[in-house]
């Protein structure tokens, strides 16, 4: 009898209700997330660790209730989740909307509110999948709600987990009189989800990164560990201590080995996940000298308490901070975001999170907790819907000139560089500027492997006696509307061969959106070269984005192929890079648009690469059209020239401005076509 009691006491000691090591690991996870997002440390995997923690804690609660009562109270379970998670989330979503209205780009406000609506309803991850979002993009396209993707996955898990686990446990008991089927089911989910995430990373990276089915294996690892916690707790405590220390080391080392160029999630996230499982598993045995000796301290305990609020607050502040302060986003500014968001998290924890968590009325009546969560969610979603209907916070003039000017000559560019206020005509065009892109010609998406000639790829005069091919990536496609105008005037058939992110020069390209080598570009390029041989063009114009990967051998290879077509070759130098989203900048600096201009030496990136490409082009007899003078003068590249906004994003020129460059481009093309 005494032996039985001592055994039970030992097991109870090991299977503790409060785990300081888990609290410490939660703190480590949030510090990893904030450090990575804010550019303090290049360390990834914090969210993956959090997924494992959530699975273990929620799984443990559900299995304990099933053992105790044989069922799961959905009302109590959902009430606990709503009571803890929904009020802080709702407050941050609404506060972020207010900050975005006051300081963010008015042109993005409605998109932000649509993201806020998705976040409040816990399906933002699917909206990001639909939009093909690149999580690691550094082009100003991030939404202040983007971090809600992981919370959406967890909320979806919370809704489904009690039902799925109850049914699985019930069936397992009926068939095996134990939980064998539950374990097999969880292992199948882990294996299937991991394989799906790994296989989809190279095919559809946004789907692999954000979708529930490719991430649920990480949470399920925690659930499986919770199922086996009683068994794991019996391991030798010396072994458990070693496992826990190795687990923390695995988390940190593998997290630092992951970089922004690592294909994610792929197999790389398995490192932090396995490490987290090892830490938790080792702690189940409550070893005396385990990693808990390090993780159990007042600092990590406090950080763990405010971790949810810190996750909520840091990302919106990070995205909106440059607009709020109107300063360069230096390391010091990023540290300010870290500190301020932490202070906000502390306030959120004590003023909101703890108040709802310890509310006696909500504890006594779970249906009140469910109602409170539902009401808060509905109210937040309604606020986001209403926000999309209000007029934009955009100061625009009601008057405008009858004819908008753009490029007229080089002097017009120099004159525009000194203009400080956005003209009334440009203000009137500002709201539509992000959609002012080429409509003629065609451009293939990233996943297209072969160029196929089709009607929409033909512009200019389809019946023209001469054929001009415009070939390149999106920096070639951006000229389509101007080539269409010139082609019609000169009676020239214009064929567009363009593919996003794909240079016509033969070199290896790593696509950041796909997070891997851009093999689709290689096959597409070869098929485009084959099509060139079939159509026998009179002129081939090459235009593409200047890239650091470019090399002379690749340029030589492609220009040799192009020369063999017998066509006159033209190489257009790349357009300057504005360094920021131009419409967004103008929308927030209408009275000081010089802040949206860029110095020429900054805008003309990769000068040595540009010089090399021109040298190779000349070697193969190509005419060089240097576009710099159409965009820059007196060492400045203006964001607005005349009344025309030059760029529709952070890289590509607007259709409106390109068409004003007819006097710049047409004489050169006419001379080349005449001798073709």
Phi and psi in degrees as a GROMACS rama.xvg file:
@    title "Ramachandran Plot"
@    xaxis  label "Phi"
@    yaxis  label "Psi"
@TYPE xy
-64.5191  -39.0873  UNK-2
-63.2542  -40.9948  UNK-3
-63.3319  -42.8499  UNK-4
-64.3729  -41.8818  UNK-5
-66.1279  -36.707  UNK-6
-64.6475  -44.2859  UNK-7
-63.4376  -40.1951  UNK-8
-64.7711  -41.263  UNK-9
-63.5417  -41.1681  UNK-10
-67.4988  -39.3555  UNK-11
-63.9249  -36.3616  UNK-12
-64.7305  -37.552  UNK-13
-74.4122  -44.2681  UNK-14
-88.0385  72.6457  UNK-15
-78.4496  150.549  UNK-16
-73.6062  -38.9178  UNK-17
-108.464  128.851  UNK-18
-116.41  102.117  UNK-19
-58.8198  -31.9838  UNK-20
-67.4381  -35.6603  UNK-21
-68.5068  -41.4255  UNK-22
-61.03  -41.8538  UNK-23
-66.824  -39.9233  UNK-24
-66.4516  -34.2753  UNK-25
-61.554  -40.9024  UNK-26
-65.0084  -42.148  UNK-27
-60.6031  -42.8828  UNK-28
-61.6705  -45.7115  UNK-29
-69.9815  -33.9323  UNK-30
-67.6268  -34.6939  UNK-31
-62.9339  -44.8451  UNK-32
-62.8364  -51.2702  UNK-33
-64.8531  -41.2979  UNK-34
-61.9613  -42.0632  UNK-35
-68.9443  -48.2193  UNK-36
-61.5599  -39.9118  UNK-37
-87.8685  3.11169  UNK-38
71.9407  25.561  UNK-39
-83.3974  -47.2128  UNK-40
-134.753  141.9  UNK-41
-87.1992  75.5271  UNK-42
-131.462  126.93  UNK-43
-113.849  172.64  UNK-44
99.1216  -1.17056  UNK-45
-61.2371  -41.3588  UNK-46
-65.3829  -36.7959  UNK-47
-64.9458  -39.9628  UNK-48
-62.8904  -41.7108  UNK-49
-63.0784  -37.9541  UNK-50
-59.1402  -44.9576  UNK-51
-62.881  -43.7148  UNK-52
-59.7046  -44.7429  UNK-53
-61.7618  -43.9984  UNK-54
-62.4547  -42.0468  UNK-55
-66.7294  -46.6132  UNK-56
-67.9923  -46.2448  UNK-57
-70.1258  -41.6821  UNK-58
-59.8759  -42.6861  UNK-59
-60.7763  -41.7204  UNK-60
-63.0616  -44.3825  UNK-61
-67.7958  -44.404  UNK-62
-65.6997  -37.1256  UNK-63
-63.6144  -42.1794  UNK-64
-67.2962  -38.4969  UNK-65
-64.7866  -38.7174  UNK-66
-67.0343  -38.2766  UNK-67
-78.3299  -41.4211  UNK-68
-118.375  -15.6571  UNK-69
80.9926  4.39974  UNK-70
-150.445  178.361  UNK-71
-125.526  127.247  UNK-72
-84.1402  104.174  UNK-73
-62.5918  -36.5246  UNK-74
-62.7015  -46.8075  UNK-75
-66.9199  -41.2747  UNK-76
-64.077  -51.5242  UNK-77
-66.9043  -32.6224  UNK-78
-63.0058  -41.2935  UNK-79
-61.4568  -43.0808  UNK-80
-66.1321  -49.2513  UNK-81
-60.4236  -43.1401  UNK-82
-62.9691  -36.375  UNK-83
-86.5065  -40.8057  UNK-84
-93.8239  -38.8962  UNK-85
-70.0107  -48.169  UNK-86
-58.4617  -48.7951  UNK-87
-61.9119  -39.9325  UNK-88
-62.1307  -44.7926  UNK-89
-62.0774  -42.3503  UNK-90
-62.7807  -43.2257  UNK-91
-67.8923  -40.2362  UNK-92
-60.8845  -45.7195  UNK-93
-69.4876  -43.2225  UNK-94
-62.2112  -38.2894  UNK-95
-64.1597  -39.1739  UNK-96
-61.1804  -40.8282  UNK-97
-65.2961  -44.9773  UNK-98
-62.505  -40.5338  UNK-99
-64.3524  -36.1223  UNK-100
-67.2364  -42.0989  UNK-101
-77.2374  -37.6849  UNK-102
-123.1  -24.2218  UNK-103
-75.9257  172.617  UNK-104
-66.1292  124.308  UNK-105
-58.0051  -27.7582  UNK-106
-69.8363  -20.1222  UNK-107
-101.931  -5.79609  UNK-108
-58.5261  -46.2182  UNK-109
-66.7261  -36.851  UNK-110
-64.1313  -41.6339  UNK-111
-58.6994  -44.0938  UNK-112
-67.2082  -34.5124  UNK-113
-64.667  -37.9602  UNK-114
-66.5622  -39.2614  UNK-115
-62.8169  -38.302  UNK-116
-62.07  -45.8857  UNK-117
-63.2198  -39.0546  UNK-118
-64.7688  -41.8022  UNK-119
-66.228  -28.3013  UNK-120
-97.9497  6.19201  UNK-121
64.0086  37.7823  UNK-122
-135.183  28.2507  UNK-123
-61.6857  -32.2468  UNK-124
-57.6754  -36.1892  UNK-125
-75.7576  -30.565  UNK-126
-66.3408  -39.1216  UNK-127
-66.7845  -35.995  UNK-128
-62.9413  -47.0707  UNK-129
-61.3414  -37.0518  UNK-130
-82.9841  -3.9917  UNK-131
63.9525  39.293  UNK-132
-67.8247  135.369  UNK-133
-95.0742  110.178  UNK-134
-60.24  -32.4893  UNK-135
-98.6691  11.7724  UNK-136
-59.7324  141.152  UNK-137
-124.414  46.3149  UNK-138
-119.24  16.4956  UNK-139
80.3361  7.83528  UNK-140
-88.6344  -5.74541  UNK-141
-66.8086  144.021  UNK-142
-93.8146  146.918  UNK-143
-68.1741  -5.77078  UNK-144
-104.66  5.20743  UNK-145
-60.2635  -31.1231  UNK-146
-69.4055  -11.232  UNK-147
-72.4761  -3.35418  UNK-148
-60.3962  -42.4205  UNK-149
-72.3625  -36.5553  UNK-150
-65.2874  -34.5736  UNK-151
-61.6348  -43.5573  UNK-152
-62.9558  -42.7614  UNK-153
-65.0675  -41.6759  UNK-154
-63.3434  -39.7534  UNK-155
-63.3335  -38.1583  UNK-156
-63.584  -43.8875  UNK-157
-62.0685  -35.1844  UNK-158
-69.7856  -38.9535  UNK-159
-92.1241  -31.9839  UNK-160
-56.0191  -49.5052  UNK-161
-61.6188  -36.0491  UNK-162
-71.3796  -48.7081  UNK-163
-63.1055  -44.8777  UNK-164
-68.1391  -38.7126  UNK-165
-61.4866  -47.2409  UNK-166
-62.7299  -43.8  UNK-167
-65.2851  -43.0792  UNK-168
-63.0557  -42.7901  UNK-169
-61.6494  -47.2954  UNK-170
-63.7275  -42.2539  UNK-171
-62.2379  -40.3668  UNK-172
-67.7701  -36.926  UNK-173
-66.7944  -39.0463  UNK-174
-89.1895  -49.461  UNK-175
-106.484  -9.99371  UNK-176
59.6848  24.2997  UNK-177
-155.774  -164.79  UNK-178
-105.682  24.3018  UNK-179
-60.0076  -42.8681  UNK-180
-64.4268  -36.2106  UNK-181
-61.7448  -45.5801  UNK-182
-62.5803  -43.4055  UNK-183
-63.5343  -40.903  UNK-184
-62.1641  -46.6147  UNK-185
-64.3709  -40.2169  UNK-186
-65.2757  -36.7446  UNK-187
-65.5081  -39.869  UNK-188
-63.444  -44.6649  UNK-189
-60.4526  -48.9598  UNK-190
-64.5969  -46.2149  UNK-191
-66.3957  -42.9706  UNK-192
-67.8278  -42.3563  UNK-193
-61.6409  -45.4282  UNK-194
-62.0909  -41.4112  UNK-195
-63.1554  -44.8804  UNK-196
-63.5177  -41.2809  UNK-197
-65.6447  -45.0866  UNK-198
-72.8615  -33.0917  UNK-199
-80.8062  -15.3508  UNK-200
-58.6345  -40.1651  UNK-201
-83.8725  -19.5286  UNK-202
-93.5295  -44.3777  UNK-203
-149.516  85.7482  UNK-204
-61.4655  -42.0663  UNK-205
-59.885  -40.3026  UNK-206
-63.1257  -45.6922  UNK-207
-63.3658  -37.4593  UNK-208
-77.8894  -41.916  UNK-209
-103.825  -17.0099  UNK-210
-76.1289  153.865  UNK-211
-66.5782  -44.0371  UNK-212
-68.6265  -22.2038  UNK-213
-92.3032  -7.28464  UNK-214
-115.801  -14.5721  UNK-215
-65.2068  -20.9984  UNK-216
-63.1401  -30.5773  UNK-217
-67.8925  -42.9663  UNK-218
-67.4469  -39.7445  UNK-219
-65.6187  -29.5981  UNK-220
-57.6458  -41.6286  UNK-221
-66.5906  -38.2424  UNK-222
-65.0311  -43.8396  UNK-223
-62.4325  -39.1099  UNK-224
-65.542  -38.2695  UNK-225
-63.1954  -38.5963  UNK-226
-61.9887  -37.3767  UNK-227
-100.75  13.3741  UNK-228
-59.6709  -40.0447  UNK-229
-62.4431  -41.4514  UNK-230
-69.0768  -44.8855  UNK-231
-63.612  -32.3625  UNK-232
-66.211  -15.2529  UNK-233
-88.1095  -2.04685  UNK-234
-66.0255  158.733  UNK-235
-57.0353  132.676  UNK-236
-68.0308  -28.9636  UNK-237
-66.3054  -43.6103  UNK-238
-64.1072  -42.3665  UNK-239
-60.4216  -39.7184  UNK-240
-62.7169  -44.9872  UNK-241
-62.4317  -44.2121  UNK-242
-60.9752  -41.3971  UNK-243
-65.3335  -40.5007  UNK-244
-68.365  -42.2952  UNK-245
-62.5774  -34.5529  UNK-246
-62.9756  -47.5598  UNK-247
-63.6133  -40.6493  UNK-248
-61.9675  -39.7858  UNK-249
-63.0516  -43.075  UNK-250
-57.5682  -51.4033  UNK-251
-71.9086  -43.1382  UNK-252
-67.6517  -49.0932  UNK-253
-66.6756  -32.2544  UNK-254
-65.8818  -35.0281  UNK-255
-79.694  -20.5336  UNK-256
-76.5928  -23.4227  UNK-257
-76.2832  137.02  UNK-258
-129.171  176.965  UNK-259
-66.5264  -14.953  UNK-260
-96.1365  -5.20588  UNK-261
-71.4559  130.142  UNK-262
-62.3375  115.638  UNK-263
-119.856  144.317  UNK-264
-77.5406  -33.8471  UNK-265
48.2336  -140.015  UNK-266
-100.554  -8.30024  UNK-267
-64.4621  -34.9069  UNK-268
-71.8858  -10.8244  UNK-269
-62.4521  -29.4212  UNK-270
-59.939  -59.5251  UNK-271
-59.7513  -35.3384  UNK-272
-65.3508  -50.4622  UNK-273
-61.9054  -40.6223  UNK-274
-60.9255  -43.1988  UNK-275
-64.0961  -40.9685  UNK-276
-60.2952  -41.1585  UNK-277
-65.8812  -41.4151  UNK-278
-60.8737  -48.1983  UNK-279
-67.3671  -42.7312  UNK-280
-62.6357  -44.5849  UNK-281
-61.7377  -38.5649  UNK-282
-69.4687  -20.8978  UNK-283
-60.8195  -30.6448  UNK-284
-85.1306  -3.54496  UNK-285
51.6138  54.5846  UNK-286
-69.222  147.653  UNK-287
-68.3485  -34.7668  UNK-288
-116.744  33.4805  UNK-289
-78.6556  -176.519  UNK-290
-66.6085  -11.8624  UNK-291
-61.2189  -25.6718  UNK-292
-60.2105  -29.8235  UNK-293
-91.3465  -41.0768  UNK-294
-78.3553  -21.9242  UNK-295
-90.5608  91.5319  UNK-296
-150.976  158.92  UNK-297
-59.6401  -34.3175  UNK-298
-66.8127  -52.3971  UNK-299
-66.5593  -32.6515  UNK-300
-62.1464  -43.1511  UNK-301
-68.023  -43.7767  UNK-302
-62.2672  -39.9561  UNK-303
-61.9955  -37.382  UNK-304
-63.1456  -38.0143  UNK-305
-99.428  9.99986  UNK-306
-61.652  -39.2343  UNK-307
-62.7093  -46.7898  UNK-308
-64.1689  -36.2533  UNK-309
-66.3776  -39.5172  UNK-310
-63.6216  -39.9863  UNK-311
-66.348  -40.3696  UNK-312
-90.008  -28.5315  UNK-313
-68.8206  -38.4071  UNK-314
-71.7362  -47.0762  UNK-315
-58.1876  -40.1174  UNK-316
-66.1065  -38.4654  UNK-317
-63.3788  -43.9162  UNK-318
-70.6024  -39.191  UNK-319
-91.6478  -12.3912  UNK-320
-57.1412  -45.3395  UNK-321
-58.6523  -36.0518  UNK-322
-73.5222  -34.8479  UNK-323
-67.6051  -44.8241  UNK-324
-91.4702  -22.8828  UNK-325
56.4939  40.5197  UNK-326
-127.207  161.878  UNK-327
-59.6738  140.057  UNK-328
-86.4854  76.8503  UNK-329
-81.2496  175.759  UNK-330
-60.284  -38.9312  UNK-331
-62.9966  -40.1182  UNK-332
-65.4738  -37.8852  UNK-333
-64.7854  -38.0582  UNK-334
-65.6255  -34.7929  UNK-335
-63.1141  -39.1003  UNK-336
-62.3943  -42.3086  UNK-337
-59.5371  -48.996  UNK-338
-68.4437  -47.155  UNK-339
-65.1604  -41.4143  UNK-340
-66.3575  -33.3871  UNK-341
-65.987  -43.9104  UNK-342
-62.1036  -39.8183  UNK-343
-64.034  -36.8211  UNK-344
-65.444  -39.3496  UNK-345
-61.7806  -46.2631  UNK-346
-62.2025  -43.6073  UNK-347
-62.1023  -39.1082  UNK-348
-64.3509  -48.9502  UNK-349
-80.3629  -33.6518  UNK-350
-85.5886  -25.5311  UNK-351
-123.902  -58.8476  UNK-352
-59.1499  -50.4651  UNK-353
-67.7787  -35.2154  UNK-354
-60.5318  -45.7136  UNK-355
-76.0008  -35.8045  UNK-356
-64.5844  -34.7886  UNK-357
-104.705  12.8237  UNK-358
-66.4335  115.496  UNK-359
-64.9003  -34.0547  UNK-360
-65.4389  -41.6782  UNK-361
-71.4632  -31.5278  UNK-362
-69.4009  -39.4232  UNK-363
-74.9862  -30.9864  UNK-364
-125.371  90.8947  UNK-365
-56.0752  -32.9232  UNK-366
-61.3367  -29.0404  UNK-367
-66.4373  -37.004  UNK-368
-64.5403  -42.6032  UNK-369
-63.6039  -44.072  UNK-370
-63.7374  -41.9607  UNK-371
-61.5076  -44.742  UNK-372
-63.6456  -44.5863  UNK-373
-64.1348  -42.2804  UNK-374
-65.4672  -42.5888  UNK-375
-63.6994  -43.1471  UNK-376
-62.9642  -46.3236  UNK-377
-63.4799  -39.9588  UNK-378
-65.6494  -41.0352  UNK-379
-65.4832  -44.5818  UNK-380
-61.9759  -40.9878  UNK-381
-63.3051  -39.0514  UNK-382
-63.4381  -38.4503  UNK-383
-67.0905  -39.2437  UNK-384
-63.5467  -45.5382  UNK-385
-63.254  -36.7627  UNK-386
-63.5921  -31.4429  UNK-387
-71.1897  -15.4852  UNK-388
-95.0779  -16.1  UNK-389
-77.546  152.682  UNK-390
-61.3559  148.758  UNK-391
-67.2342  146.612  UNK-392
-80.6763  62.462  UNK-393
-124.578  116.429  UNK-394
-79.4445  104.178  UNK-395
-123.559  150.642  UNK-396
-85.6686  144.722  UNK-397
-80.738  -14.9025  UNK-398
-106.449  152.246  UNK-399
-154.266  158.065  UNK-400
-73.3216  158.452  UNK-401
-72.4901  -32.8157  UNK-402
-126.655  122.568  UNK-403
-83.0121  128.587  UNK-404
-90.9485  159.981  UNK-405
-139.749  -127.348  UNK-406
-77.1888  129.877  UNK-407
-118.697  -41.1312  UNK-408
-161.852  -179.544  UNK-409
-61.4748  -29.0368  UNK-410
-66.13  -31.2628  UNK-411
-66.726  -30.5907  UNK-412
-70.5946  -45.48  UNK-413
-63.4477  -39.4494  UNK-414
-63.4154  -40.465  UNK-415
-67.2595  -27.3949  UNK-416
-64.1293  -22.9835  UNK-417
-96.6297  -6.15204  UNK-418
-71.4725  134.118  UNK-419
-102.73  -28.5369  UNK-420
-113.947  146.395  UNK-421
-74.0797  127.706  UNK-422
-65.1741  160.088  UNK-423
-59.5264  -38.8981  UNK-424
-65.9636  -43.7285  UNK-425
-66.6787  -35.9967  UNK-426
-60.3628  -40.8519  UNK-427
-64.6404  -26.9362  UNK-428
-92.6818  -6.77951  UNK-429
-62.9577  -43.5155  UNK-430
-63.2863  -31.1683  UNK-431
-91.6996  -5.52818  UNK-432
-57.4352  -40.5228  UNK-433
-62.5604  -16.7605  UNK-434
-109.687  12.2067  UNK-435
-88.0281  68.7396  UNK-436
-120.159  170.938  UNK-437
-60.021  139.177  UNK-438
-113.19  -18.7769  UNK-439
-91.3397  163.078  UNK-440
71.5559  -164.051  UNK-441
-147.051  160.338  UNK-442
-146.849  133.76  UNK-443
-88.4731  145.565  UNK-444
-74.1957  173.732  UNK-445
-58.8842  -37.1839  UNK-446
-81.3215  -7.43761  UNK-447
-75.0982  127.567  UNK-448
-101.321  -16.574  UNK-449
-136.966  134.431  UNK-450
-76.4155  132.327  UNK-451
-125.14  122.848  UNK-452
-68.0447  130.18  UNK-453
-147.183  166.415  UNK-454
-57.3607  -40.7184  UNK-455
-70.0351  -9.73941  UNK-456
-84.6977  -4.25965  UNK-457
-105.629  124.956  UNK-458
-128.347  -166.032  UNK-459
64.597  -135.487  UNK-460
-101.881  102.893  UNK-461
-56.8954  -23.0179  UNK-462
-103.293  14.6261  UNK-463
-61.6229  151.573  UNK-464
-75.7473  -20.2237  UNK-465
-121.204  152.3  UNK-466
-118.621  128.953  UNK-467
-115.063  130.565  UNK-468
-107.195  126.256  UNK-469
-102.184  114.214  UNK-470
-124.313  136.347  UNK-471
157.951  -153.88  UNK-472
-100.565  -152.883  UNK-473
-65.8112  -20.3367  UNK-474
-80.0839  -7.78306  UNK-475
-91.8518  -45.0947  UNK-476
-57.0719  -32.1261  UNK-477
-62.6621  -17.7343  UNK-478
-91.2088  -1.67959  UNK-479
-53.7809  -46.1643  UNK-480
-65.8924  -36.248  UNK-481
-67.2405  -42.9892  UNK-482
-64.9318  -31.784  UNK-483
-63.4938  -44.896  UNK-484
-63.1492  -48.218  UNK-485
-65.7148  -40.2764  UNK-486
-60.4573  -41.6663  UNK-487
-64.3103  -41.9351  UNK-488
-69.7986  -37.6401  UNK-489
-93.5714  -1.8  UNK-490
69.052  42.5095  UNK-491
-117.78  135.237  UNK-492
-80.4664  123.313  UNK-493
-109.251  122.294  UNK-494
-112.156  126.863  UNK-495
-97.6162  127.864  UNK-496
-122.523  94.9608  UNK-497
-136.751  143.898  UNK-498
-142.516  130.719  UNK-499
-54.4368  127.049  UNK-500
70.6017  12.0709  UNK-501
-115.915  109.74  UNK-502
-76.7053  142.47  UNK-503
-71.2191  -11.555  UNK-504
-82.1432  143.262  UNK-505
-89.3096  91.4995  UNK-506
-149.755  162.53  UNK-507
-72.323  130.58  UNK-508
-121.595  129.722  UNK-509
-97.2409  118.821  UNK-510
-87.6011  117.426  UNK-511
-66.2976  -30.3957  UNK-512
-69.1987  -37.5002  UNK-513
-86.6092  -14.8404  UNK-514
56.3922  41.955  UNK-515
-167.389  178.706  UNK-516
-64.8627  138.319  UNK-517
-87.3425  72.166  UNK-518
-67.556  -28.6639  UNK-519
-61.1677  -29.3554  UNK-520
-67.5965  -40.7854  UNK-521
-62.1335  -46.0629  UNK-522
-70.5244  -37.4183  UNK-523
-64.1905  -43.2243  UNK-524
-60.2709  -44.2538  UNK-525
-64.3217  -38.9364  UNK-526
-68.72  -33.8148  UNK-527
-67.2693  -40.7524  UNK-528
-60.9834  -41.1308  UNK-529
-63.6098  -38.3747  UNK-530
-68.2328  -34.9405  UNK-531
-59.0307  -41.9127  UNK-532
-63.9751  -28.9953  UNK-533
-76.5988  -39.8802  UNK-534
-89.491  -11.1461  UNK-535
48.6183  65.474  UNK-536
-68.9563  155.007  UNK-537
-82.6028  -34.9763  UNK-538
-137.11  137.275  UNK-539
-120.298  122.033  UNK-540
-104.549  124.503  UNK-541
-104.14  128.669  UNK-542
-146.808  129.396  UNK-543
-156.522  169.221  UNK-544
-75.6068  137.505  UNK-545
-67.9415  127.754  UNK-546
-130.879  146.927  UNK-547
-67.7258  -22.7105  UNK-548
-76.3801  -15.5355  UNK-549
-60.2419  147.615  UNK-550
-145.589  161.225  UNK-551
-64.3963  -39.7531  UNK-552
-60.4793  -42.3545  UNK-553
-65.5318  -40.4564  UNK-554
-65.4636  -43.2463  UNK-555
-60.1832  -44.1733  UNK-556
-58.3125  -46.969  UNK-557
-71.9641  -43.6317  UNK-558
-66.342  -28.3599  UNK-559
-65.5669  -43.433  UNK-560
-62.6471  -43.679  UNK-561
-65.645  -39.317  UNK-562
-61.8637  -35.6606  UNK-563
-68.1754  -14.5495  UNK-564
-72.9848  -16.627  UNK-565
83.6194  0.578895  UNK-566
-81.0625  156.787  UNK-567
-70.4944  133.413  UNK-568
-103.413  140.698  UNK-569
-131.895  131.63  UNK-570
-115.674  116.232  UNK-571
-95.2329  125.214  UNK-572
-66.7102  153.237  UNK-573
-66.8152  147.905  UNK-574
-72.6274  153.254  UNK-575
-62.5021  150.766  UNK-576
-93.8402  122.008  UNK-577
-72.8794  -18.1562  UNK-578
82.2673  -3.18448  UNK-579
-163.463  166.565  UNK-580
-71.9207  111.008  UNK-581
-67.0724  -48.738  UNK-582
-57.7579  -39.673  UNK-583
-62.5172  -43.6225  UNK-584
-62.9914  -45.6535  UNK-585
-63.5695  -37.4923  UNK-586
-64.7052  -25.9436  UNK-587
-103.995  -0.893838  UNK-588
-137.877  48.1513  UNK-589
-60.1846  -32.9982  UNK-590
-94.2824  0.379357  UNK-591
-148.127  61.1345  UNK-592
-72.8326  -9.93841  UNK-593
-63.028  -21.6537  UNK-594
-67.132  -16.9392  UNK-595
-95.9394  -5.66445  UNK-596
-78.9411  166.356  UNK-597
-135.734  145.057  UNK-598
-64.288  143.072  UNK-599
-60.5444  -39.372  UNK-600
-66.0098  -25.825  UNK-601
-81.5588  -38.0286  UNK-602
-73.462  -29.6326  UNK-603
-92.4517  79.274  UNK-604
-73.1339  157.41  UNK-605
54.5586  54.6081  UNK-606
-60.8773  -36.9635  UNK-607
-67.9026  -38.1327  UNK-608
-64.7065  -43.8852  UNK-609
-60.43  -43.1391  UNK-610
-64.9374  -40.4127  UNK-611
-62.3575  -44.5629  UNK-612
-63.6327  -40.6001  UNK-613
-64.2572  -39.4934  UNK-614
-62.9962  -43.1933  UNK-615
-66.1667  -42.5646  UNK-616
-59.5534  -43.0295  UNK-617
-64.1539  -38.3699  UNK-618
-57.3877  -35.0872  UNK-619
-98.5992  19.7211  UNK-620
80.0574  17.3753  UNK-621
-80.2765  144.599  UNK-622
-78.6335  139.858  UNK-623
-103.173  125.154  UNK-624
-110.971  105.484  UNK-625
-84.8048  114.388  UNK-626
-83.3516  -5.90431  UNK-627
-56.1339  -43.7458  UNK-628
-67.1279  -16.6073  UNK-629
-83.5324  -6.10159  UNK-630
-129.19  -21.8511  UNK-631
-134.91  146.497  UNK-632
-157.108  147.54  UNK-633
52.7843  39.3057  UNK-634
66.4666  20.0316  UNK-635
-130.745  139.609  UNK-636
-112.137  99.7256  UNK-637
-68.2331  148.586  UNK-638
-79.0979  -23.2428  UNK-639
-130.213  130.493  UNK-640
-122.922  121.705  UNK-641
66.9868  -123.395  UNK-642
-109.481  10.1409  UNK-643
-101.432  130.341  UNK-644
-74.65  126.404  UNK-645
-77.2376  -37.2265  UNK-646
-122.44  145.364  UNK-647
-98.0773  -5.7418  UNK-648
-150.602  -140.354  UNK-649
-100.399  15.6228  UNK-650
-154.342  -39.8581  UNK-651
-102.387  143.446  UNK-652
-79.6912  151.255  UNK-653
-74.0509  153.691  UNK-654
-62.5729  -39.064  UNK-655
-60.012  -45.4376  UNK-656
-71.1909  -39.9619  UNK-657
-58.1332  -38.2333  UNK-658
-70.8812  -20.0797  UNK-659
-78.0567  -9.41972  UNK-660
-86.7107  11.6111  UNK-661
-54.9947  -46.0907  UNK-662
-66.9627  -20.542  UNK-663
-78.9683  -43.0078  UNK-664
-96.2245  -35.6033  UNK-665
-60.4592  -44.8358  UNK-666
-58.2012  -41.4868  UNK-667
-65.9116  -43.7856  UNK-668
-66.1389  -38.3701  UNK-669
-62.6682  -41.7211  UNK-670
-63.2869  -41.5589  UNK-671
-68.3383  -41.7248  UNK-672
-65.9139  -34.5753  UNK-673
-63.6014  -32.1798  UNK-674
-96.086  -2.90207  UNK-675
